[in-house]
Amino acid sequence: MINTSLDGFMYSYLDYKNRERLLTSTFGITKSKAKRYFGAQNNLIRLAPVRAHKLYAVTVSVNAEIRSFEQPQKDASI
C-alpha cells in the first residue's frame, strides 16, 4: 500500500477561533459518503454542533508504513 494515493472528499469547519480546519473523519470516496460521515459528527456530545463550512476534493498520499500490527515488533514491550 506504500506509494498509493486515495482520492475522495472531505468537509471543513470553522473552529472556535474562526480558523478553517479539515475534519479528517469525514473522508469519503464519494460526496454522499463524506456527507454521511459529517452528519455522524453531531451524534457525539459536544458544546455546540459542528457546521460544515466547505467541501473539498482531496488526495491522500501514503508514503511509508510505520508499524504493522500483524507481527510483533522488536521494540514492543510485553
C-alpha positions in Angstrom: 0.0 0.0 0.0 3.1 2.2 0.0 3.2 4.9 -2.7 -0.6 4.8 -3.1 -2.9 7.9 -3.4 -6.5 7.9 -2.3 -8.9 10.3 -3.9 -12.0 11.5 -2.1 -13.9 14.3 -0.4 -13.6 16.0 2.9 -15.5 18.7 4.8 -14.1 21.6 6.6 -15.5 23.5 9.6 -14.7 26.8 11.4 -13.2 26.3 14.9 -13.8 28.5 17.9 -11.1 31.0 16.8 -12.8 31.2 13.3 -10.0 29.2 11.6 -10.9 26.8 8.9 -10.0 23.2 9.7 -10.3 19.9 7.7 -12.4 17.3 9.5 -10.4 14.2 8.6 -13.0 11.8 9.9 -15.3 12.9 7.1 -13.0 11.5 4.3 -15.2 9.6 1.9 -14.7 8.2 -1.6 -17.9 9.9 -2.8 -19.6 13.2 -1.8 -22.5 11.3 -0.3 -20.3 9.2 1.9 -18.4 12.3 3.1 -21.8 14.0 3.9 -22.9 10.9 5.8 -19.7 10.8 7.9 -20.1 14.6 8.6 -23.6 14.0 9.8 -22.3 11.4 12.3 -20.1 14.0 13.9 -23.1 15.7 15.5 -24.2 12.5 17.2 -21.3 13.0 19.6 -21.7 15.0 22.8 -20.3 18.5 22.1 -20.7 22.0 23.4 -22.0 23.2 20.0 -22.9 21.3 16.8 -20.3 21.2 14.1 -21.3 23.1 11.0 -20.0 22.3 7.5 -18.0 25.2 6.0 -16.7 23.9 2.7 -16.5 20.6 0.8 -13.0 19.8 -0.7 -11.8 17.2 -3.2 -8.7 15.8 -1.6 -5.9 13.3 -2.5 -4.3 11.4 0.4 -0.8 10.2 -0.3 0.6 7.1 1.5 4.4 7.3 1.7 5.6 4.8 4.3 4.5 2.1 6.7 5.2 3.0 10.3 4.1 -0.2 12.0 2.4 -3.5 11.2 0.0 -4.8 13.8 0.1 -8.4 12.4 3.6 -9.2 13.6 5.2 -8.5 17.0 7.7 -5.6 16.9 11.2 -5.9 18.3 10.9 -2.8 20.3 7.5 -3.6 21.7 7.5 -4.3 25.4 5.5 -7.4 26.5 
